[in-house]
Amino acid sequence: MKRLIFLFAAMALFSLMAQAGEKKDPKDIRIGVSVQWLNDTYIRLATNAMEKRAKEVGVTLAILDGEGRPEKQVAQIENLIAQDYDVVGINPHSMDGCAPAIDAAARAGVPIFTLIQVVKNQEKANTYVGSDAVESGRIQGEMIYKMTGGKGKIALIMGPIGADAQIGRKKGLLEALAKGNYEIVVEETGNWQRDQAQKLVENWIQADMKFDIIAGQNDNMAMGALKAVEDAGLTDTIKVWGIDATQDACRAVKAGRLMGTVFQNAEEQGRKAIDIAVKLAQGESVAPYELVPYLPVYQADVDQYME
């Protein structure tokens, strides 16, 4: 009898070990991701890469538009969890406002990753896939310092206040510019949007604010700012820099209209996000941060970043 009980116990243990070692078929894996804006050029590049990689791997991918509303993103993550998605991800619009989404996933025991930006309770997420926002701001600042002789008056166009990239990129920019003689004349949010940034610069010019440098925290806003500067006929006195190396920004750099940008690899971030999500669905361990480096983009080397 004891031998029989031992045999059944051994068989049960073997069965559990076998199940634990089994890999899910990719076609049975469902990944759901909420992004802050689908109308943002850079986010669209990243989601296109995610969709391409998901198709290659064979997983089901749902991408939801948060429309710049943290509360909507939280609700989207909660709905994905309720629908039994294997892994969820969030590209948070706000560090604070999107934090409850991480809490919801943690309570439900559903793996969650953050994408491109982090949240205030990042330690509760399984991993972050993206780049270091401070590094991008620092590179932008170093480019400005190099190209302006170490002095100037700056208008800073930021992302949504409280967003990881808004905070980090400003921090890095100021660190890089500290060795020079620069003054931040004005700083406002353009919420990553081209039209909002253009309107900001138009208003600043009409108010006769004195600045000769515009630092846009993304290319979308930098291109909007550039349009306002060009429309006002001030391209000789006001220079503009961006971040992301989107295709229209790279074309502007090549033409000498935009002074420079910072390459953020949307395709690599999107591809890596899907690969990491598959690992999480399979119960594999992942690093807490999966970082893709930034690179400065000048006119002399912009061709390598253009399609």
Phi and psi restraints in degrees (value plus and minus 20) as a CYANA .aco file:
   2 LYS   PHI     -83.1   -43.1
   2 LYS   PSI     -58.2   -18.2
   3 ARG   PHI     -84.6   -44.6
   3 ARG   PSI     -57.3   -17.3
   4 LEU   PHI     -86.2   -46.2
   4 LEU   PSI     -63.9   -23.9
   5 ILE   PHI     -82.4   -42.4
   5 ILE   PSI     -62.1   -22.1
   6 PHE   PHI     -83.1   -43.1
   6 PHE   PSI     -60.2   -20.2
   7 LEU   PHI     -83.4   -43.4
   7 LEU   PSI     -65.0   -25.0
   8 PHE   PHI     -82.6   -42.6
   8 PHE   PSI     -61.1   -21.1
   9 ALA   PHI     -84.4   -44.4
   9 ALA   PSI     -62.1   -22.1
  10 ALA   PHI     -85.0   -45.0
  10 ALA   PSI     -60.7   -20.7
  11 MET   PHI     -84.5   -44.5
  11 MET   PSI     -60.4   -20.4
  12 ALA   PHI     -84.8   -44.8
  12 ALA   PSI     -62.6   -22.6
  13 LEU   PHI     -83.8   -43.8
  13 LEU   PSI     -62.5   -22.5
  14 PHE   PHI     -82.1   -42.1
  14 PHE   PSI     -60.0   -20.0
  15 SER   PHI     -83.1   -43.1
  15 SER   PSI     -63.5   -23.5
  16 LEU   PHI     -83.9   -43.9
  16 LEU   PSI     -61.1   -21.1
  17 MET   PHI     -84.6   -44.6
  17 MET   PSI     -59.4   -19.4
  18 ALA   PHI     -84.8   -44.8
  18 ALA   PSI     -63.4   -23.4
  19 GLN   PHI     -83.2   -43.2
  19 GLN   PSI     -61.0   -21.0
  20 ALA   PHI     -84.0   -44.0
  20 ALA   PSI     -51.5   -11.5
  21 GLY   PHI    -106.0   -66.0
  21 GLY   PSI     -28.5    11.5
  22 GLU   PHI     -91.1   -51.1
  22 GLU   PSI     123.9   163.9
  23 LYS   PHI    -122.5   -82.5
  23 LYS   PSI     120.5   160.5
  24 LYS   PHI     -89.0   -49.0
  24 LYS   PSI     122.2   162.2
  25 ASP   PHI     -87.7   -47.7
  25 ASP   PSI     108.8   148.8
  26 PRO   PHI     -71.5   -31.5
  26 PRO   PSI     -53.3   -13.3
  27 LYS   PHI     -88.1   -48.1
  27 LYS   PSI     -33.2     6.8
  28 ASP   PHI    -116.5   -76.5
  28 ASP   PSI     -21.7    18.3
  29 ILE   PHI    -112.8   -72.8
  29 ILE   PSI     109.6   149.6
  30 ARG   PHI    -137.9   -97.9
  30 ARG   PSI     107.3   147.3
  31 ILE   PHI    -139.6   -99.6
  31 ILE   PSI     110.2   150.2
  32 GLY   PHI    -142.3  -102.3
  32 GLY   PSI     112.2   152.2
  33 VAL   PHI    -152.3  -112.3
  33 VAL   PSI     112.3   152.3
  34 SER   PHI    -123.7   -83.7
  34 SER   PSI     105.1   145.1
  35 VAL   PHI    -132.0   -92.0
  35 VAL   PSI     134.5   174.5
  36 GLN   PHI     -87.6   -47.6
  36 GLN   PSI     -61.2   -21.2
  37 TRP   PHI    -166.2  -126.2
  37 TRP   PSI     109.5   149.5
  38 LEU   PHI    -109.5   -69.5
  38 LEU   PSI     -31.4     8.6
  39 ASN   PHI    -111.3   -71.3
  39 ASN   PSI     -17.5    22.5
  40 ASP   PHI    -102.9   -62.9
  40 ASP   PSI     111.1   151.1
  41 THR   PHI     -76.7   -36.7
  41 THR   PSI     -67.0   -27.0
  42 TYR   PHI     -87.9   -47.9
  42 TYR   PSI     -63.8   -23.8
  43 ILE   PHI     -81.3   -41.3
  43 ILE   PSI     -57.3   -17.3
  44 ARG   PHI     -85.0   -45.0
  44 ARG   PSI     -57.6   -17.6
  45 LEU   PHI     -81.4   -41.4
  45 LEU   PSI     -63.6   -23.6
  46 ALA   PHI     -86.3   -46.3
  46 ALA   PSI     -63.1   -23.1
  47 THR   PHI     -89.4   -49.4
  47 THR   PSI     -53.7   -13.7
  48 ASN   PHI     -80.4   -40.4
  48 ASN   PSI     -61.7   -21.7
  49 ALA   PHI     -86.2   -46.2
  49 ALA   PSI     -57.7   -17.7
  50 MET   PHI     -84.0   -44.0
  50 MET   PSI     -64.6   -24.6
  51 GLU   PHI     -83.4   -43.4
  51 GLU   PSI     -60.3   -20.3
  52 LYS   PHI     -84.1   -44.1
  52 LYS   PSI     -65.7   -25.7
  53 ARG   PHI     -87.6   -47.6
  53 ARG   PSI     -58.9   -18.9
  54 ALA   PHI     -80.9   -40.9
  54 ALA   PSI     -58.9   -18.9
  55 LYS   PHI     -86.7   -46.7
  55 LYS   PSI     -60.7   -20.7
  56 GLU   PHI     -83.1   -43.1
  56 GLU   PSI     -61.8   -21.8
  57 VAL   PHI     -98.2   -58.2
  57 VAL   PSI     -51.0   -11.0
  58 GLY   PHI      79.0   119.0
  58 GLY   PSI      -7.0    33.0
  59 VAL   PHI    -110.2   -70.2
  59 VAL   PSI     142.1   182.1
  60 THR   PHI    -110.2   -70.2
  60 THR   PSI     109.8   149.8
  61 LEU   PHI    -147.3  -107.3
  61 LEU   PSI     109.5   149.5
  62 ALA   PHI    -137.3   -97.3
  62 ALA   PSI     104.7   144.7
  63 ILE   PHI    -134.7   -94.7
  63 ILE   PSI     105.1   145.1
  64 LEU   PHI    -134.3   -94.3
  64 LEU   PSI     121.3   161.3
  65 ASP   PHI    -111.8   -71.8
  65 ASP   PSI      96.4   136.4
  66 GLY   PHI     -99.8   -59.8
  66 GLY   PSI     -29.7    10.3
  67 GLU   PHI      33.9    73.9
  67 GLU   PSI      13.4    53.4
  68 GLY   PHI      50.7    90.7
  68 GLY   PSI       1.7    41.7
  69 ARG   PHI    -143.2  -103.2
  69 ARG   PSI      87.4   127.4
  70 PRO   PHI     -75.0   -35.0
  70 PRO   PSI     -60.4   -20.4
  71 GLU   PHI     -83.8   -43.8
  71 GLU   PSI     -52.7   -12.7
  72 LYS   PHI     -90.5   -50.5
  72 LYS   PSI     -58.6   -18.6
  73 GLN   PHI     -83.4   -43.4
  73 GLN   PSI     -60.9   -20.9
  74 VAL   PHI     -81.1   -41.1
  74 VAL   PSI     -65.7   -25.7
  75 ALA   PHI     -82.8   -42.8
  75 ALA   PSI     -58.3   -18.3
  76 GLN   PHI     -83.9   -43.9
  76 GLN   PSI     -62.5   -22.5
  77 ILE   PHI     -85.0   -45.0
  77 ILE   PSI     -62.4   -22.4
  78 GLU   PHI     -80.3   -40.3
  78 GLU   PSI     -59.5   -19.5
  79 ASN   PHI     -88.3   -48.3
  79 ASN   PSI     -59.4   -19.4
  80 LEU   PHI     -83.0   -43.0
  80 LEU   PSI     -59.8   -19.8
  81 ILE   PHI     -83.6   -43.6
  81 ILE   PSI     -65.1   -25.1
  82 ALA   PHI     -83.1   -43.1
  82 ALA   PSI     -46.9    -6.9
  83 GLN   PHI    -108.8   -68.8
  83 GLN   PSI     -10.5    29.5
  84 ASP   PHI      44.0    84.0
  84 ASP   PSI      17.4    57.4
  85 TYR   PHI     -86.9   -46.9
  85 TYR   PSI     123.8   163.8
  86 ASP   PHI     -91.3   -51.3
  86 ASP   PSI     -57.6   -17.6
  87 VAL   PHI    -162.4  -122.4
  87 VAL   PSI     121.3   161.3
  88 VAL   PHI    -143.9  -103.9
  88 VAL   PSI     134.4   174.4
  89 GLY   PHI    -159.4  -119.4
  89 GLY   PSI     134.9   174.9
  90 ILE   PHI    -160.1  -120.1
  90 ILE   PSI     112.0   152.0
  91 ASN   PHI    -120.6   -80.6
  91 ASN   PSI      70.3   110.3
  92 PRO   PHI     -92.2   -52.2
  92 PRO   PSI     115.6   155.6
  93 HIS   PHI     -95.3   -55.3
  93 HIS   PSI     -48.5    -8.5
  94 SER   PHI    -161.8  -121.8
  94 SER   PSI     116.7   156.7
  95 MET   PHI     -81.9   -41.9
  95 MET   PSI     -63.0   -23.0
  96 ASP   PHI    -102.6   -62.6
  96 ASP   PSI     -68.5   -28.5
  97 GLY   PHI     -84.7   -44.7
  97 GLY   PSI     -47.8    -7.8
  98 CYS   PHI    -116.8   -76.8
  98 CYS   PSI     -23.8    16.2
  99 ALA   PHI     -77.1   -37.1
  99 ALA   PSI     -57.6   -17.6
 100 PRO   PHI     -79.3   -39.3
 100 PRO   PSI     -43.5    -3.5
 101 ALA   PHI     -85.7   -45.7
 101 ALA   PSI     -58.2   -18.2
 102 ILE   PHI     -87.0   -47.0
 102 ILE   PSI     -61.9   -21.9
 103 ASP   PHI     -80.6   -40.6
 103 ASP   PSI     -61.3   -21.3
 104 ALA   PHI     -82.9   -42.9
 104 ALA   PSI     -62.7   -22.7
 105 ALA   PHI     -87.1   -47.1
 105 ALA   PSI     -60.5   -20.5
 106 ALA   PHI     -82.2   -42.2
 106 ALA   PSI     -63.0   -23.0
 107 ARG   PHI     -82.5   -42.5
 107 ARG   PSI     -58.5   -18.5
 108 ALA   PHI    -103.3   -63.3
 108 ALA   PSI     -28.9    11.1
 109 GLY   PHI      51.7    91.7
 109 GLY   PSI       6.5    46.5
 110 VAL   PHI    -120.1   -80.1
 110 VAL   PSI     107.4   147.4
 111 PRO   PHI     -79.5   -39.5
 111 PRO   PSI     118.8   158.8
 112 ILE   PHI    -158.9  -118.9
 112 ILE   PSI     119.3   159.3
 113 PHE   PHI    -142.7  -102.7
 113 PHE   PSI     131.1   171.1
 114 THR   PHI    -120.7   -80.7
 114 THR   PSI     129.9   169.9
 115 LEU   PHI    -148.2  -108.2
 115 LEU   PSI     105.3   145.3
 116 ILE   PHI      51.4    91.4
 116 ILE   PSI     -55.2   -15.2
 117 GLN   PHI    -154.2  -114.2
 117 GLN   PSI     135.4   175.4
 118 VAL   PHI    -124.2   -84.2
 118 VAL   PSI     154.9   194.9
 119 VAL   PHI    -140.0  -100.0
 119 VAL   PSI     148.0   188.0
 120 LYS   PHI     -87.8   -47.8
 120 LYS   PSI     -48.3    -8.3
 121 ASN   PHI    -123.6   -83.6
 121 ASN   PSI      23.2    63.2
 122 GLN   PHI     -76.1   -36.1
 122 GLN   PSI     -49.1    -9.1
 123 GLU   PHI     -83.8   -43.8
 123 GLU   PSI     -38.2     1.8
 124 LYS   PHI    -105.6   -65.6
 124 LYS   PSI     -36.1     3.9
 125 ALA   PHI    -100.6   -60.6
 125 ALA   PSI     137.3   177.3
 126 ASN   PHI     -92.0   -52.0
 126 ASN   PSI     -56.1   -16.1
 127 THR   PHI    -187.4  -147.4
 127 THR   PSI     146.3   186.3
 128 TYR   PHI    -139.6   -99.6
 128 TYR   PSI     111.3   151.3
 129 VAL   PHI    -135.9   -95.9
 129 VAL   PSI      97.3   137.3
 130 GLY   PHI     146.4   186.4
 130 GLY   PSI    -163.0  -123.0
 131 SER   PHI    -154.8  -114.8
 131 SER   PSI     151.7   191.7
 132 ASP   PHI    -108.4   -68.4
 132 ASP   PSI      90.7   130.7
 133 ALA   PHI     -79.0   -39.0
 133 ALA   PSI     -56.7   -16.7
 134 VAL   PHI     -82.6   -42.6
 134 VAL   PSI     -59.4   -19.4
 135 GLU   PHI     -80.3   -40.3
 135 GLU   PSI     -61.7   -21.7
 136 SER   PHI     -85.5   -45.5
 136 SER   PSI     -61.1   -21.1
 137 GLY   PHI     -85.1   -45.1
 137 GLY   PSI     -58.3   -18.3
 138 ARG   PHI     -85.9   -45.9
 138 ARG   PSI     -62.3   -22.3
 139 ILE   PHI     -83.9   -43.9
 139 ILE   PSI     -63.2   -23.2
 140 GLN   PHI     -80.0   -40.0
 140 GLN   PSI     -64.1   -24.1
 141 GLY   PHI     -83.2   -43.2
 141 GLY   PSI     -59.0   -19.0
 142 GLU   PHI     -85.9   -45.9
 142 GLU   PSI     -57.0   -17.0
 143 MET   PHI     -85.3   -45.3
 143 MET   PSI     -65.0   -25.0
 144 ILE   PHI     -81.6   -41.6
 144 ILE   PSI     -64.7   -24.7
 145 TYR   PHI     -79.4   -39.4
 145 TYR   PSI     -66.7   -26.7
 146 LYS   PHI     -83.6   -43.6
 146 LYS   PSI     -55.8   -15.8
 147 MET   PHI    -116.1   -76.1
 147 MET   PSI     -25.6    14.4
 148 THR   PHI    -141.5  -101.5
 148 THR   PSI     -13.0    27.0
 149 GLY   PHI      53.6    93.6
 149 GLY   PSI      -1.1    38.9
 150 GLY   PHI      63.9   103.9
 150 GLY   PSI      -7.1    32.9
 151 LYS   PHI    -172.6  -132.6
 151 LYS   PSI     135.5   175.5
 152 GLY   PHI     139.9   179.9
 152 GLY   PSI     149.3   189.3
 153 LYS   PHI    -129.1   -89.1
 153 LYS   PSI     105.5   145.5
 154 ILE   PHI    -132.0   -92.0
 154 ILE   PSI     116.6   156.6
 155 ALA   PHI    -126.4   -86.4
 155 ALA   PSI     102.0   142.0
 156 LEU   PHI    -126.8   -86.8
 156 LEU   PSI     100.3   140.3
 157 ILE   PHI    -125.3   -85.3
 157 ILE   PSI      94.5   134.5
 158 MET   PHI    -124.2   -84.2
 158 MET   PSI     144.4   184.4
 159 GLY   PHI     -94.8   -54.8
 159 GLY   PSI    -193.1  -153.1
 160 PRO   PHI     -74.6   -34.6
 160 PRO   PSI     111.2   151.2
 161 ILE   PHI     -82.2   -42.2
 161 ILE   PSI     108.9   148.9
 162 GLY   PHI      77.1   117.1
 162 GLY   PSI     -28.3    11.7
 163 ALA   PHI     -95.1   -55.1
 163 ALA   PSI     128.0   168.0
 164 ASP   PHI     -74.2   -34.2
 164 ASP   PSI     -67.0   -27.0
 165 ALA   PHI     -87.8   -47.8
 165 ALA   PSI     -55.1   -15.1
 166 GLN   PHI     -82.1   -42.1
 166 GLN   PSI     -65.9   -25.9
 167 ILE   PHI     -89.0   -49.0
 167 ILE   PSI     -69.7   -29.7
 168 GLY   PHI     -86.6   -46.6
 168 GLY   PSI     -62.9   -22.9
 169 ARG   PHI     -87.6   -47.6
 169 ARG   PSI     -55.9   -15.9
 170 LYS   PHI     -86.2   -46.2
 170 LYS   PSI     -63.3   -23.3
 171 LYS   PHI     -79.2   -39.2
 171 LYS   PSI     -68.5   -28.5
 172 GLY   PHI     -84.5   -44.5
 172 GLY   PSI     -60.3   -20.3
 173 LEU   PHI     -80.0   -40.0
 173 LEU   PSI     -69.1   -29.1
 174 LEU   PHI     -84.6   -44.6
 174 LEU   PSI     -56.9   -16.9
 175 GLU   PHI     -81.4   -41.4
 175 GLU   PSI     -63.9   -23.9
 176 ALA   PHI     -90.5   -50.5
 176 ALA   PSI     -53.7   -13.7
 177 LEU   PHI    -104.9   -64.9
 177 LEU   PSI     -28.7    11.3
 178 ALA   PHI     -82.3   -42.3
 178 ALA   PSI     -45.8    -5.8
 179 LYS   PHI     -99.2   -59.2
 179 LYS   PSI     -27.9    12.1
 180 GLY   PHI    -129.4   -89.4
 180 GLY   PSI    -185.9  -145.9
 181 ASN   PHI    -136.7   -96.7
 181 ASN   PSI      63.9   103.9
 182 TYR   PHI    -141.1  -101.1
 182 TYR   PSI     130.6   170.6
 183 GLU   PHI    -148.3  -108.3
 183 GLU   PSI     108.0   148.0
 184 ILE   PHI    -102.5   -62.5
 184 ILE   PSI      86.2   126.2
 185 VAL   PHI     -97.4   -57.4
 185 VAL   PSI     -60.5   -20.5
 186 VAL   PHI    -172.8  -132.8
 186 VAL   PSI     125.8   165.8
 187 GLU   PHI    -164.6  -124.6
 187 GLU   PSI     106.6   146.6
 188 GLU   PHI    -165.7  -125.7
 188 GLU   PSI     142.9   182.9
 189 THR   PHI    -108.9   -68.9
 189 THR   PSI     119.2   159.2
 190 GLY   PHI    -130.6   -90.6
 190 GLY   PSI     -14.2    25.8
 191 ASN   PHI      34.5    74.5
 191 ASN   PSI      11.6    51.6
 192 TRP   PHI      50.0    90.0
 192 TRP   PSI     -17.5    22.5
 193 GLN   PHI    -118.7   -78.7
 193 GLN   PSI     115.8   155.8
 194 ARG   PHI     -83.3   -43.3
 194 ARG   PSI     -67.9   -27.9
 195 ASP   PHI     -86.1   -46.1
 195 ASP   PSI     -56.2   -16.2
 196 GLN   PHI     -86.5   -46.5
 196 GLN   PSI     -60.8   -20.8
 197 ALA   PHI     -86.0   -46.0
 197 ALA   PSI     -61.3   -21.3
 198 GLN   PHI     -80.2   -40.2
 198 GLN   PSI     -63.9   -23.9
 199 LYS   PHI     -84.9   -44.9
 199 LYS   PSI     -60.1   -20.1
 200 LEU   PHI     -77.1   -37.1
 200 LEU   PSI     -69.2   -29.2
 201 VAL   PHI     -88.1   -48.1
 201 VAL   PSI     -58.2   -18.2
 202 GLU   PHI     -78.9   -38.9
 202 GLU   PSI     -63.4   -23.4
 203 ASN   PHI     -85.7   -45.7
 203 ASN   PSI     -61.3   -21.3
 204 TRP   PHI     -84.2   -44.2
 204 TRP   PSI     -60.8   -20.8
 205 ILE   PHI     -86.4   -46.4
 205 ILE   PSI     -63.2   -23.2
 206 GLN   PHI     -84.1   -44.1
 206 GLN   PSI     -51.1   -11.1
 207 ALA   PHI    -101.8   -61.8
 207 ALA   PSI     -18.9    21.1
 208 ASP   PHI      42.8    82.8
 208 ASP   PSI      15.2    55.2
 209 MET   PHI     -89.2   -49.2
 209 MET   PSI     122.2   162.2
 210 LYS   PHI    -121.2   -81.2
 210 LYS   PSI      89.3   129.3
 211 PHE   PHI    -170.9  -130.9
 211 PHE   PSI     133.0   173.0
 212 ASP   PHI    -144.3  -104.3
 212 ASP   PSI     -18.4    21.6
 213 ILE   PHI    -154.5  -114.5
 213 ILE   PSI     113.6   153.6
 214 ILE   PHI    -138.6   -98.6
 214 ILE   PSI     102.9   142.9
 215 ALA   PHI    -127.3   -87.3
 215 ALA   PSI      88.8   128.8
 216 GLY   PHI    -114.2   -74.2
 216 GLY   PSI     112.3   152.3
 217 GLN   PHI     -96.2   -56.2
 217 GLN   PSI     -25.5    14.5
 218 ASN   PHI    -171.0  -131.0
 218 ASN   PSI     146.0   186.0
 219 ASP   PHI     -89.0   -49.0
 219 ASP   PSI     -52.3   -12.3
 220 ASN   PHI     -74.8   -34.8
 220 ASN   PSI     -69.7   -29.7
 221 MET   PHI     -92.3   -52.3
 221 MET   PSI     -56.3   -16.3
 222 ALA   PHI     -82.2   -42.2
 222 ALA   PSI     -59.5   -19.5
 223 MET   PHI     -90.0   -50.0
 223 MET   PSI     -55.0   -15.0
 224 GLY   PHI     -85.1   -45.1
 224 GLY   PSI     -61.8   -21.8
 225 ALA   PHI     -83.6   -43.6
 225 ALA   PSI     -62.4   -22.4
 226 LEU   PHI     -80.9   -40.9
 226 LEU   PSI     -59.9   -19.9
 227 LYS   PHI     -80.5   -40.5
 227 LYS   PSI     -62.9   -22.9
 228 ALA   PHI     -85.0   -45.0
 228 ALA   PSI     -60.6   -20.6
 229 VAL   PHI     -85.9   -45.9
 229 VAL   PSI     -64.4   -24.4
 230 GLU   PHI     -86.2   -46.2
 230 GLU   PSI     -61.1   -21.1
 231 ASP   PHI     -82.1   -42.1
 231 ASP   PSI     -51.8   -11.8
 232 ALA   PHI    -105.6   -65.6
 232 ALA   PSI     -22.3    17.7
 233 GLY   PHI      48.1    88.1
 233 GLY   PSI      13.9    53.9
 234 LEU   PHI    -134.3   -94.3
 234 LEU   PSI       4.0    44.0
 235 THR   PHI     -87.2   -47.2
 235 THR   PSI     -42.3    -2.3
 236 ASP   PHI     -97.1   -57.1
 236 ASP   PSI     -43.3    -3.3
 237 THR   PHI    -131.4   -91.4
 237 THR   PSI     -39.6     0.4
 238 ILE   PHI    -142.2  -102.2
 238 ILE   PSI     102.8   142.8
 239 LYS   PHI    -130.8   -90.8
 239 LYS   PSI     127.3   167.3
 240 VAL   PHI    -144.4  -104.4
 240 VAL   PSI     118.5   158.5
 241 TRP   PHI    -145.3  -105.3
 241 TRP   PSI     130.1   170.1
 242 GLY   PHI    -150.5  -110.5
 242 GLY   PSI    -189.8  -149.8
 243 ILE   PHI    -166.1  -126.1
 243 ILE   PSI     114.6   154.6
 244 ASP   PHI     111.4   151.4
 244 ASP   PSI     -50.7   -10.7
 245 ALA   PHI      40.2    80.2
 245 ALA   PSI      27.3    67.3
 246 THR   PHI     -89.0   -49.0
 246 THR   PSI     142.9   182.9
 247 GLN   PHI     -83.5   -43.5
 247 GLN   PSI     -61.0   -21.0
 248 ASP   PHI     -88.6   -48.6
 248 ASP   PSI     -53.9   -13.9
 249 ALA   PHI     -88.0   -48.0
 249 ALA   PSI     -60.7   -20.7
 250 CYS   PHI     -83.8   -43.8
 250 CYS   PSI     -58.8   -18.8
 251 ARG   PHI     -83.2   -43.2
 251 ARG   PSI     -58.4   -18.4
 252 ALA   PHI     -88.3   -48.3
 252 ALA   PSI     -56.0   -16.0
 253 VAL   PHI     -85.0   -45.0
 253 VAL   PSI     -65.2   -25.2
 254 LYS   PHI     -79.7   -39.7
 254 LYS   PSI     -57.9   -17.9
 255 ALA   PHI    -100.0   -60.0
 255 ALA   PSI     -26.4    13.6
 256 GLY   PHI      61.5   101.5
 256 GLY   PSI      -8.5    31.5
 257 ARG   PHI    -103.1   -63.1
 257 ARG   PSI     -66.0   -26.0
 258 LEU   PHI    -119.6   -79.6
 258 LEU   PSI     111.6   151.6
 259 MET   PHI     -89.6   -49.6
 259 MET   PSI     -51.4   -11.4
 260 GLY   PHI     157.1   197.1
 260 GLY   PSI     146.7   186.7
 261 THR   PHI    -165.3  -125.3
 261 THR   PSI    -199.8  -159.8
 262 VAL   PHI    -146.1  -106.1
 262 VAL   PSI     101.5   141.5
 263 PHE   PHI     -91.8   -51.8
 263 PHE   PSI     101.1   141.1
 264 GLN   PHI    -138.1   -98.1
 264 GLN   PSI     103.6   143.6
 265 ASN   PHI    -103.6   -63.6
 265 ASN   PSI      67.5   107.5
 266 ALA   PHI     -82.3   -42.3
 266 ALA   PSI     -60.4   -20.4
 267 GLU   PHI     -83.7   -43.7
 267 GLU   PSI     -63.5   -23.5
 268 GLU   PHI     -87.6   -47.6
 268 GLU   PSI     -59.0   -19.0
 269 GLN   PHI     -83.3   -43.3
 269 GLN   PSI     -64.4   -24.4
 270 GLY   PHI     -84.9   -44.9
 270 GLY   PSI     -64.5   -24.5
 271 ARG   PHI     -82.1   -42.1
 271 ARG   PSI     -65.9   -25.9
 272 LYS   PHI     -85.2   -45.2
 272 LYS   PSI     -55.5   -15.5
 273 ALA   PHI     -79.5   -39.5
 273 ALA   PSI     -62.5   -22.5
 274 ILE   PHI     -89.1   -49.1
 274 ILE   PSI     -62.6   -22.6
 275 ASP   PHI     -81.8   -41.8
 275 ASP   PSI     -61.0   -21.0
 276 ILE   PHI     -86.8   -46.8
 276 ILE   PSI     -61.2   -21.2
 277 ALA   PHI     -81.7   -41.7
 277 ALA   PSI     -59.5   -19.5
 278 VAL   PHI     -84.0   -44.0
 278 VAL   PSI     -62.5   -22.5
 279 LYS   PHI     -80.0   -40.0
 279 LYS   PSI     -62.6   -22.6
 280 LEU   PHI     -83.5   -43.5
 280 LEU   PSI     -60.8   -20.8
 281 ALA   PHI     -84.6   -44.6
 281 ALA   PSI     -49.2    -9.2
 282 GLN   PHI    -105.8   -65.8
 282 GLN   PSI     -19.9    20.1
 283 GLY   PHI      59.4    99.4
 283 GLY   PSI      -5.7    34.3
 284 GLU   PHI    -101.9   -61.9
 284 GLU   PSI     134.3   174.3
 285 SER   PHI    -101.7   -61.7
 285 SER   PSI     127.0   167.0
 286 VAL   PHI    -153.4  -113.4
 286 VAL   PSI     139.4   179.4
 287 ALA   PHI     -91.2   -51.2
 287 ALA   PSI     130.9   170.9
 288 PRO   PHI     -86.7   -46.7
 288 PRO   PSI     -42.4    -2.4
 289 TYR   PHI    -157.1  -117.1
 289 TYR   PSI     107.8   147.8
 290 GLU   PHI    -134.8   -94.8
 290 GLU   PSI      75.1   115.1
 291 LEU   PHI    -119.2   -79.2
 291 LEU   PSI     118.3   158.3
 292 VAL   PHI    -132.2   -92.2
 292 VAL   PSI     104.0   144.0
 293 PRO   PHI     -90.4   -50.4
 293 PRO   PSI     134.1   174.1
 294 TYR   PHI    -111.9   -71.9
 294 TYR   PSI     139.6   179.6
 295 LEU   PHI    -162.8  -122.8
 295 LEU   PSI     121.3   161.3
 296 PRO   PHI     -92.0   -52.0
 296 PRO   PSI     125.8   165.8
 297 VAL   PHI    -145.5  -105.5
 297 VAL   PSI      90.5   130.5
 298 TYR   PHI    -125.0   -85.0
 298 TYR   PSI     149.0   189.0
 299 GLN   PHI     -77.8   -37.8
 299 GLN   PSI     -57.2   -17.2
 300 ALA   PHI     -84.9   -44.9
 300 ALA   PSI     -46.9    -6.9
 301 ASP   PHI    -142.7  -102.7
 301 ASP   PSI      -6.4    33.6
 302 VAL   PHI     -87.7   -47.7
 302 VAL   PSI     -45.4    -5.4
 303 ASP   PHI     -77.0   -37.0
 303 ASP   PSI     -54.7   -14.7
 304 GLN   PHI     -90.4   -50.4
 304 GLN   PSI     -31.7     8.3
 305 TYR   PHI    -124.1   -84.1
 305 TYR   PSI     -15.3    24.7
 306 MET   PHI    -125.5   -85.5
 306 MET   PSI     124.2   164.2
